[in-house]
Each structure stands twice: as structure tokens, then as C-alpha cells.
Amino acid sequence: MKRVKYSKIRKLQPNMLEYSGSFPDVPISMQLFIYTEDHFEEYNDLSLREIEEVLKNSSAESIKWFNLHGLHDIELLQEIGEFFQIQSYIMAEILNFGRRTRVEDLDDTLFFSLKALLPYQEFQKSVDIEQISFIMQPNLLLSFQEKRGEFFHIIRERIREKIGQVRKRDSSYLLYLLIDSLMDSFFITLDVVEDNVEQILFDARTKYHKEILINIEEYTQELNDIKRAVMPMREILNNVKTLHDKKTTHHTIISKDSLIFYDRLQYKSIEILDQVEYNLNKLDSATNYYFSAQSNRMNEIMKVLTIVSVIFIPLTFIVGVYGMNFENMPELKAENGYFMTLLGMLILVLVMIGYFKWKRWF
């Protein structure tokens, strides 16, 4: 899966549908769930025309969940937008993968564009971020994914097996479950990243390789990418209640009973950000510890070299004195002068080492 880049990209026309993703060859598949508390229908790999017929014959009270995998067929996206009466610029936003997380309220339509993390493997060098869009209308939820994934597998099983409250509640509760599933991917990824950060912190304390700094920089970038994906999500979840307060009860797409669940999502986004900040602080500590250890190691090396230099300075002086060619140097005529000089130099070295030890200089 492509990694979303938060950088300047080529600007697209607001109402022009143009695919900006990385999977133009992914097979397109459509899936439709229609359910009530006592009834359930599932349709896979149908054409849009067949899905339109199924929806027209379904009851107005039933919840419909339409999911599309593959977004490179512009003509199909235009037909979907026309059938569900979705504004063209919203359909264009679905295909624009360089935009940040956002929510937009359009009277009887609510548009979500969120970032999700693909399952993180330990051998990976980067975090893969996927954009998933949702459009919610009364008793109808549309979801758009660039390629097939396993984000919503558990939710599909809960609908099929009538597990939990999903079959008893409205489409806003279904949207909550889908967003909650996307947020779980952040926790799964952060668990793996946190283990790697712990290993980096251990390596920074025990090793002195430059690869440690490279790993610190890589994981710092990954955590910042996660942070930039979650922060707007926290903002839009906070705005959901604001959108609800601006409307009358009968005109609100997200029901009042479901608001408490969106509050939980906001708390989860805050928890994710706290975990990201915690790991970023760990990486900062690893960086500081690495440089401190390197500085201390260099100081130890310089201390040893300085002590060696100080020891050899007087020895060099003695050698220099006796290297002068003066005839009236009494020691030059002494029978044991050579050995006495070596003995004196050895005693001098031992005295200096003993003095340094007494001063605890090493």
C-alpha cells in the first residue's frame, strides 16, 4: 500500500474526478449489506445496475452498507455519485489521496475522509497509510477503499451472525464501528513500533554504531506520520458533537444515541496521540543518551591519551637532556649511568601513575 505523503502535490480541479492513487490495476469489487434486526442480505461482485435494482426493492427502514474496493474506474465513480446523489466535488475528494483527514456536513449527507494504517510487520521500514472515505445518508452508508483489506472483516461477521448491537442500531452506529476498526489498526501498529523503539533505546545504551541514529530518525518520521494522521481525526470527532448541536433532532444524521460512541472514538484518538508522544520522547531520550555516551566515551579516550602524554613528557625531557653532546656531563662517564637513568625514569613513571590514581583521574 502506498504511503501517503503530506507534501505539495499537483492541484486537482474541485469537480474533476481524477484518480491520484497507486493501484490503477486493482480489480474492482462491490459489496452490499442490507439488514434489519431480524433480516439480513449480502451481495458480492454484482454490477452497479444489479445493486441499484436491489436497493430499489429494499425496504426504507433497512440499513444499507455499500462498500467499493478499487477507485481507478472514473466512469464507475461518476455513476455511483449520480445514483446516490452525491455532489461531484465530494466524489473528487474521495480520489484525492493527498488531503488530510476531514469531515463535511451537507444537510442530509455526512462525508468522512480518514487515514488508516495497514498491518505493520517487523521487517517493514515504513508505516503504510491508506485513505478510506465514508459517505453517510439516512439508513445508508457508503465506504470507499483503494484496495481490498481486512479492516472490516470482524464487522461483517458481526452483521452476518447478529453479534452485538450492530443489527439493532442505525447507520451512524455502523459508521462508528468502522471508524473504531480503523483506529484499532493504529494501536496494533504502535504496539510493534513501541517494541522496536525499546530495542533502539537499549542499543543506544550498549552500542556505538551510527546505524542507531539512522533507526532513530526513521522511527521518528514514522511516528510523526502517524501523529499527522490522527490529529485531524481527533479534531473531526470533536466536531461531530458540534455538528449535532447545530441541527434539530429530526434532521441529524448521527443519532443522539450514537453520540456517546463518537466520544469514545475521540478518547481513543487522544490515547493514540499520547502513545505516539510517549514513543517520541523515548526516541529523544535515546538520541540524548547516544550522544552523551559518545561524548563520555570520547572523554575517556582523551583522558587516557592525556595521561600517556603527561607520563612521556618528563621522559622525553630526560632523553633530550642526555642527548646533548656536551663533554662535561658527569653521568656520561658513570659506569652504570645508563641503567641508573632507566631506573630513574621507571621510578618517575610509577610515581606519576600513583599520583594520578590518588587523584582518581583514571
LUMDO-117696 format. One record per atom (N, C-alpha, C, CB): residue in one letter; x, z, y. Coordinates in steps of 0.2 Angstrom, whole numbers, plus 5000, padded with zeros to 4 digits. Glycine has a CB too. Layout:
// residues N
aXZY;...
This chain:
// residues 362
m500450004994;m500050005000;m500450005006;m499550065000;k500249965011;k500649965017;k500650025021;k500449905022;r501150035024;r501250095029;r501050085036;r501950125028;v500550115038;v500350105045;v500850115050;v499650145046;k500950075054;k501450085060;k501150095066;k501950025061;y501350155070;y501050165076;y501450135081;y500950245077;s501450075082;s501850045087;s501449985090;s502550015084;k501749955095;k501449905098;k501349845094;k501749875105;i500749815093;i500549765089;i500249705093;i500149785083;r500149655090;r499849595094;r499149615095;r499949535089;k498849605101;k498249625103;k497749575100;k498149635110;l497149605097;l496649555094;l496049555099;l496449585087;q495649505099;q495149495103;q494549545101;q494849425103;p494249585105;p493749635103;p493249615098;p493449665109;n492949555099;n492449525095;n492649475089;n491849495099;m493349465089;m493549415084;m493749455078;m494149375087;l493549435072;l493649455066;l494349425063;l493149445060;e494849465062;e495449435060;e495849495056;e495949415066;y495949475050;y496249525045;y497049535047;y496249495038;s497249605048;s497849615050;s498249665045;s497849655057;g497949665039;g498249705033;g498749665030;g497749725029;s498949695024;s499549675020;s499349645013;s500049725019;f498649635012;f498449625005;f497949565005;f498149685001;p498149505007;p497749445008;p497549415001;p498049395012;d497849444995;d497649414989;d497249464984;d498249394985;v497049524987;v496749574983;v496049544981;v496749644986;p495849544975;p495149524973;p494649564976;p495049534965;i494149534979;i493649564982;i493049594977;i493249524988;s492849654978;s492349684974;s491949724978;s492649724968;m491249724976;m490749764980;m490449804975;m490249714983;q490249864977;q489949914973;q489349944977;q490449974970;l488849954973;l488249984977;l487950044972;l487649934978;f487850104976;f487450154973;f486850164976;f487850224973;i486250174973;i485650194976;i485350254972;i485150124975;y485250304975;y485050364972;y484550404976;y485650404970;t484150444972;t483750504975;t483950554970;t482950484975;e483550614971;e483750674967;e483550654959;e483350734969;d483050614958;d482850604951;d482950534949;d482050614951;h483250494953;h483350424951;h484050394953;h482850374954;f484350354949;f485050334951;f485150264948;f485550374947;e485450214952;e485550144950;e486250134953;e485050094954;e486650094949;e487350074950;e487450004949;e487850114946;y487749964954;y487849894953;y488549874955;y487349854958;n488849834951;n489549824952;n489649744951;n490049854946;d490149724955;d490349654955;d489749604956;d490649634948;l489249624961;l488749574962;l488949534969;l488049614964;s488649484970;s488749444976;s488349474981;s488449374975;l488449464988;l488149494993;l487349474993;l488449465000;r487249414991;r486549394991;r486149434986;r486449324989;e486449454980;e486149494975;e486049564977;e486549494968;i486549584981;i486549654984;i485949664989;i487149674987;e485849604993;e485349604998;e484649614995;e485449545002;e484549574989;e483949574986;e483849644983;e483949524980;v484349684980;v484249744978;v484049794983;v484949774974;l484349794989;l484249834994;l483549824997;l484749825000;k483349764997;k482649745000;k482149774995;k482549675001;n482249784989;n481749804984;n481849884983;n481849774978;s482349914986;s482449984985;s481950024990;s483150004986;s481850084988;s481350124992;s481750154999;s481150194988;a481350165004;a481650185010;a481950255010;a481150175016;e481650295006;e481950365005;e482550375001;e481450405002;s482750324997;s483350324993;s483950324997;s483350274988;i484550354995;i485150344998;i485550284995;i485550414997;k485850245000;k486150184998;k486950195000;k485850125001;w487350184995;w488050184997;w488350114995;w488450244993;f488550075000;f488950014998;f489650025000;f488549955003;n490050004994;n490750004995;n491149934994;n491050054990;l491549914998;l491849854998;l492649864997;l491749815004;h492949834992;h493649834991;h493949764993;h493849854984;g494349754997;g494649694999;g494349665006;g494549634994;l494749665011;l494449645018;l494749585021;l494649705022;h495049535017;h495349475019;h494849415020;h495949455015;d494249425017;d493749375017;d493349375024;d493249375011;i493549345029;i493249355036;i492449325035;i493649315041;e492349275032;e491649255031;e491249305028;e491649185028;l491449335023;l491049385019;l490949445024;l491449405013;l491449465028;l491349525033;l490849505038;l492049535036;q490849445040;q490349425045;q489649425042;q490449355048;e489549405036;e488849405033;e488649475032;e488949365026;i489149525030;i488949595029;i488749625036;i489549635026;g489149605041;g488949635048;g488249605050;g489449615053;e488049545048;e487449515050;e486849555046;e487449445050;f486949565040;f486449585036;f486349665038;f486649585028;f486849705039;f486749775040;f486649785048;f487249815038;q486649725052;q486549735059;q487049775062;q485849755061;i487749755061;i488249795064;i488549755069;i488749815058;q488749785075;q489049745080;q489749715078;q489149795087;s489849655081;s490449615079;s491049655081;s490449545082;y491049695086;y491749725088;y491849785083;y491649745095;i491349815080;i491449865075;i491749835069;i490749905073;m491449775067;m491749735061;m492449725062;m491349675059;a492649705069;a493349685070;a493749745070;a493349655078;e493549805072;e493949865071;e494049885064;e493549925075;i493649865060;i493749885053;i494349845050;i493149865048;l494449785053;l495049745051;l495649755055;l494849665051;n495649795060;n496249815064;n496549875061;n496049815071;f497149865058;f497449925054;f497949955058;f497749905048;g498049935065;g498549975069;g498250025074;g498849925073;r497550035073;r497250085078;r497250155075;r496550055079;r497250205079;r497250265077;r496550285074;r497450315083;t496450345071;t495850375069;t495350385075;t495950445065;r494750365073;r494250365079;r493550375076;r494250305083;v493050395080;v492350395078;v491950365084;v492150465077;e491450335083;e491050305088;e490350305087;e491250225090;d489950335091;d489250345091;d488850285094;d488950405093;l488450245090;l488050195093;l487350195091;l488350125090;d486950245094;d486250265093;d486150275086;d485850205096;d485950225082;d485750235075;d486250215070;d485150195074;t486950215073;t487450195069;t488050245071;t487650125069;l488450265066;l489050305067;l489550275063;l488950385064;f490150265067;f490750225064;f491350275064;f490850165069;f491550275058;f492250315057;f492750275055;f492050375052;s493350285057;s493950245055;s494450295054;s494150195060;l494650315048;l495050365046;l495750345042;l494750415041;k496250385042;k496850375038;k496850415032;k497450385043;a497050385027;a497150425020;a497850415017;a496550405015;l498050455013;l498750455010;l498650435003;l499150515011;l498950385001;l498950364994;l499350424990;l499250294993;p499250424983;p499550474979;p500350474980;p499350474972;y500650524981;y501350524983;y501750534976;y501550584988;q502250494975;q502650504969;q503350534972;q502750434965;e503750574967;e504350604969;e504850554971;e504550654964;f504850494968;f505350444969;f505250404975;f505450394963;q504650414978;q504550374984;q504950394990;q503850384986;k505150344994;k505550355000;k505150365006;k506050305001;s504450345006;s504050355012;s503350365010;s504050285016;v502950395015;v502250405014;v501850345015;v502050465018;d501350325010;d500950265011;d500250285014;d500850235004;i500150255020;i499450275023;i499050215023;i499650295031;e498350225021;e497850175021;e497350195026;e497650175014;q497050145029;q496550155033;q495850135030;q496550105040;i495350185030;i494750175027;i494150185032;i494650225021;s493750135033;s493150145038;s492550155035;s493150075042;f492150195038;f491450205036;f490950195042;f491350285034;i490350165040;i489850155044;i489150185041;i489650075046;m488850235045;m488350265043;m487750255047;m488450345043;q487150235043;q486550225046;q486050265043;q486350155046;p485450275045;p484950325041;p484850305034;p484250315045;n485050345029;n485050335022;n485450275020;n484250325020;l485950265024;l486450205022;l487150225024;l486150145025;l487550215019;l488250225021;l488650165018;l488550295017;l489050135022;l489550085021;l490250105021;l489450025025;s490650095016;s491350105016;s491750045014;s491550165011;f492350045018;f492749985018;f493450005016;f492749945024;q493749975011;q494449995008;q494849925008;q494450035002;e495449925009;e495849865009;e495949845002;e496549875013;k496049894997;k496149884990;k495849934986;k496949874989;r495749924980;r495449974976;r495850034975;r495349944969;g495550094975;g495950154975;g495550204971;g496150184981;e495750264970;e495450324966;e495250374971;e495950344961;f495150364977;f494950424982;f494250444980;f494950394989;f493850404978;f493150424977;f492850424970;f492650374981;h493350424965;h493150424958;h492750484957;h493750424954;i492950544959;i492550604957;i491850604960;i492950674959;i491850584966;i491150574969;i490650534966;i491250554977;r490950474963;r490550434959;r490250464953;r490950364958;e490750504950;e490550534944;e489950594945;e491150574940;r490050624951;r489550674953;r488850644954;r489750714959;i488850584957;i488250544958;i487950524951;i488350484963;r488350494947;r488150474940;r487850534936;r488650434937;e488250584936;e488050644932;e487550694935;e488650674929;k487450684941;k486950734945;k487250794945;k486250734942;i487950804947;i488350864948;i488350884955;i489050854945;g488250944956;g488250974963;g487650954967;g488850944967;q487650944974;q487150934978;q487050864981;q487150984984;v487550824979;v487550754982;v486950714981;v488150714979;r486550724975;r485950694974;r485350724978;r485750684967;k485450784980;k484950824984;k484950814991;k484950894982;r485450784994;r485550785001;r485650715004;r486250825003;d485650705010;d485650645014;d486350615014;d485350655021;s486350555017;s486950515018;s487450545022;s486850445021;s487350595026;s487850625030;s488250675026;s487550665036;y487850705021;y488250745016;y488750705011;y487750785012;l488450645010;l488950595006;l489550575010;l488550535004;l489450565016;l490050555021;l490450605021;l489750535028;y490250665021;y490650725021;y491050735015;y490250795022;l490750715009;l491150715003;l491650665003;l490650704997;l491550605005;l492050555005;l492650575010;l491750485008;i492450605016;i493050625020;i493450675017;i492750645027;d493050725014;d493450785011;d493850755005;d492850825008;s493650705002;s494150674997;s494750645000;s493750624993;l494650615005;l495250585009;l495750645011;l495050545015;m495450695014;m495850755016;m496250785010;m495450805020;d495950785004;d496250814999;d496950774997;d495850814993;s496950714999;s497550674997;s498050695002;s497350594999;f497950725008;f498450755012;f498750815009;f498150765019;f498350855006;f498550915003;f499050904997;f498050965001;i498750854993;i499150834987;i499850804989;i498850774983;t499850764994;t500550734996;t500950794999;t500350685001;l500650835003;l501050885006;l501350935001;l500650925011;d501050944996;d501250994990;d501950964988;d500750994985;v501950894987;v502550864984;v503150864990;v502450784982;v502950844996;v503350845001;v503650915002;v503050825008;e503250965002;e503551035003;e504051054998;e502951085003;d503951034991;d504451044986;d505151014988;d504251024979;n505050944990;n505650914992;n506050944998;n505550844994;v505650975003;v505851005009;v506251065007;v505351025014;e505951105002;e506351164999;e506951144996;e505851194994;q507051084993;q507651064990;q508151044995;q507551004985;i507951015000;i508350995006;i508651065009;i507950955011;l508251115010;l508451175013;l508951205009;l507851225014;f508851205002;f509351234998;f510051194998;f509051234990;d509951124998;d510551084998;d510951095005;d510351014998;a510551105010;a510951115017;a511351185017;a510351125022;r511151235012;r511451295012;r512051295007;r511051345010;t512051245003;t512551244997;t513051184997;t512251244991;k512851125001;k513251065001;k513351045008;k512851014997;y513851005008;y514050975015;y514150905015;y514751005017;h513650865012;h513650795012;h513150765018;h513350775005;k513350715020;k512950685026;k512350655024;k513350625029;e512250645017;e511550625014;e511050675016;e511650615007;i511250735017;i510750795018;i510350775025;i511050865018;l510750755030;l510550745036;l510050685036;l511050735041;i510250635032;i509850575031;i509150595028;i510150525027;n509150635023;n508550655020;n508150695025;n508650705014;i508450745029;i508050775034;i507750735039;i508550825038;e508050685041;e507750635046;e507150595042;e508350585048;e507250575036;e506750535033;e506150585032;e506950515026;y506150645030;y505550685029;y505250705035;y505750745025;t505650715040;t505450725047;t504950675049;t505950745052;q505250615048;q504750555050;q504150545046;q505150485049;e504150565040;e503550565036;e503050615038;e503750575028;l503350675039;l502850725041;l502550715048;l503250795042;n502950685053;n502650665059;n502150605058;n503250635064;d502250565053;d501750515052;d501050545050;d501950455047;i501150595045;i500550625043;i500250665049;i500750675037;k500650695053;k500350735059;k499950685063;k500950765062;r500250625064;r499950575069;r499250555066;r500350525071;a499250555059;a498650535056;a498050585056;a498750515049;v498250645056;v497750705055;v497550725062;v498150765051;m497950725067;m497750755074;m497150715076;m498350745078;p497150655076;p496450625079;p495850635074;p496550545079;m496050645068;m495450665063;m495150735065;m495750675056;r495650785067;r495350845070;r494950835076;r495950895071;e495150795080;e494850785086;e494150755085;e495250735091;i494050705081;i493450675080;i492950715076;i493550605076;l493250765072;l492750805068;l492550865073;l493150845062;n492950875078;n492650925083;n492150885088;n493250945088;n492250825088;n491750785092;n491050775089;n492050715094;v491050785082;v490450775079;v489850825081;v490550785071;k490050885082;k489550935084;k489350915092;k489851005084;t489850885096;t489650865102;t489150805102;t490250845106;l489250765098;l488850705097;l488150735095;l489050655092;h488150785091;h487450805088;h487150845094;h487550855082;d487450875098;d487150915104;d486850865109;d487650965107;k487150805109;k486850765114;k486250725112;k487350715116;k486050735106;k485450695103;k484850745102;k485650655097;t484250715102;t483750755099;t483750765091;t483050725101;t483450805089;t483450815081;t483250755077;t483050885079;h482750725079;h482550665075;h482950605076;h481750655077;h483350605081;h483750545082;h484550555080;h483750535090;t484650615076;t485350625074;t485450595067;t485450705075;i486050555067;i486150535060;i486450585056;i486650475061;i486950625058;i487150685054;i486650745055;i487850705057;s486350755050;s485850815050;s486150875052;s485450815043;k485750915054;k485950985057;k486151025051;k485351025060;d485851015045;d486051055039;d486751035036;d485551045033;s487050975038;s487650955036;s488250975041;s487650875035;l488050995047;l488551005052;l489051065050;l488251035058;i488851115046;i489251165043;i489851135039;i488851215039;f489651075035;f490151045031;f490651015035;f489850995026;y490450985041;y490950955045;y491451005049;y490650905050;d491151065050;d491551115052;d492151135047;d491151175054;r491951135041;r492451145036;r492951095036;r492051145029;l492751035037;l493250975037;l493750985043;l492950905038;q493451015049;q493951025054;q494451085053;q493451045060;y494151135049;y494651185047;y495151165042;y494251245044;k494951115038;k495451085033;k495951045037;k495151045028;s495751005042;s496250965046;s496751015050;s495850925051;i496451075052;i496951125056;i497451155050;i496551175059;e497151165044;e497651185039;e498151135037;e497251205033;i497951075037;i498451025036;i499051025041;i498150955035;l498751025047;l499251025053;l499751085053;l498851025060;d499451145051;d499851205050;d500351195045;d499451265049;q500151165039;q500651155034;q501151105036;q500251125028;v500951055040;v501451005042;v501951035047;v501150945046;e501751075052;e502151115056;e502651155053;e501751155062;y502351195048;y502751235044;y503351205041;y502351275038;n503251145038;n503751105035;n504251075040;n503451045030;l503951055046;l504451035051;l504851085053;l504051005057;n504651145054;n505051205056;n505551215050;n504651265057;k505451205044;k505951215039;k506451165039;k505551205032;l506251105041;l506751045042;l507251065048;l506450985042;d506951085053;d507351115059;d507851165057;d506851135065;s507551215053;s508051265050;s508551235046;s507651315046;a508451185042;a508951155038;a509451125042;a508551105033;t509251085047;t509651055052;t510151105055;t509251015057;n509851155058;n510251205061;n510751235056;n509751255064;y510451255050;y510951285046;y511451235043;y510551305039;y511351175043;y511851125041;y512451125046;y511551055039;f512251115052;f512751115057;f513051175058;f512351095064;s512751235058;s513051295058;s513551305052;s512551355058;a513351285046;a513851295041;a514451245042;a513451275034;q514251185044;q514851135045;q515351165051;q514551075048;s515051195056;s515451225061;s515851285058;s515051245067;n515551325054;n515951385052;n516451355047;n515451435048;r516251305043;r516751285038;r517351255042;r516451225034;m517251215048;m517751195052;m518151245055;m517451145057;n517851305057;n518251355060;n518651385055;n517751405063;e518451395049;e518851425043;e519451385042;e518451435037;i519351315042;i519951265041;i520451275047;i519651195040;m520151275053;m520651285059;m520951345059;m520251275065;k520651405056;k520951465056;k521551465051;k520451525054;v521451435045;v521951435041;v522551395043;v521751405034;l522451335046;l522951295049;l523351335055;l522651225052;t522951365059;t523251405064;t523751455062;t522751435069;i523551495057;i523951545054;i524551515051;i523551585048;v524451455047;v525051425044;v525551405050;v524851365040;s525251375055;s525651355061;s526051415064;s525251325066;v525651475065;v525951535068;v526551555064;v525451585069;i526451555057;i526951585052;i527551535053;i526751585045;f527551475053;f528051425053;f528451415060;f527851355051;i528051445066;i528451435072;i529051475073;i527951455078;p529051545071;p529651585071;p530151555066;p529551655070;l529951535060;l530451505055;l530751445058;l530051485049;t530351405061;t530651345065;t531151355070;t530051295068;f530951415074;f531451435079;f532151455076;f531151495083;i532051495070;i532751515067;i533151455064;i532551565061;v532751415061;v533151355059;v533451315065;v532651305055;g533051315070;g533351275076;g533951305079;g532751265081;v533951375079;v534551415081;v535151395077;v534351485082;y535051405071;y535651395066;y535751325065;y535551425060;g535351275068;g535551205068;g536051185073;g534951165067;m536151235078;m536551215084;m537351215082;m536451265090;n537651165084;n538351165082;n538851195086;n538551085081;f538851265087;f539251305091;f539751335086;f538951355095;e540451335088;e540951365084;e540951445083;e541651345086;n540751475089;n540751545089;n540051575087;n540951565096;m539751555082;m539151585079;m539451625073;m538651535077;p539451695073;p539651745068;p539351725061;p539651815070;e538751715061;e538351705055;e538651645051;e537651705056;l538851595054;l539151535051;l539751555046;l539251485056;k540051605048;k540651625044;k540551675039;k541251645049;a539951705039;a539751755034;a539751725027;a539151795036;e539951765022;e539951735015;e539251735013;e540351785011;n538851775014;n538151775012;n537651765018;n537951845009;g537851735023;g537451715029;g536851675027;g537851685034;y536951625023;y536351585021;y535751625017;y536551525016;f536051665012;f535551705009;f535151755013;f535851735003;m535651785018;m535351835022;m534851805027;m535951875026;t534951745029;t534451715034;t533851695030;t534751645036;l533851675024;l533251665020;l532851725019;l533451625013;l533251775017;l532951845016;l532551865022;l533451895013;g532851855028;g532551875034;g531951835036;g533051875040;m531951775034;m531451735035;m530851755031;m531551655034;l530951765025;l530451785020;l530151855022;l530751795013;i530551905024;i530351965027;i529851955033;i530852015029;l530051905037;l529651895043;l528951865041;l530051845048;v528951825036;v528351795034;v527851845031;v528451735029;l528151895027;l527751945024;l527551995029;l528151985019;v527952005034;v527652055040;v527152025044;v528252065044;m527151955045;m526651925049;m525951915045;m526851855051;i526051905038;i525451905034;i525151965034;i525651875027;g525552025033;g525252085033;g524952105039;g525852135031;y525252085045;y524952105051;y524252065052;y525352085057;f524252005050;f523551965050;f523051995046;f523751885048;k523252015040;k522752055036;k522552115039;k523052065029;w522952155042;w522752215045;w522252205051;w523352255048;k522352145054;k521952125060;k521252095057;k522252085065;r521252075051;r520652045047;r520551975050;r520052085048;w521151945052;w521051875054;w520951825049;w521651855058;f521051845043;f520851805037;f520751845031;f521351745036;
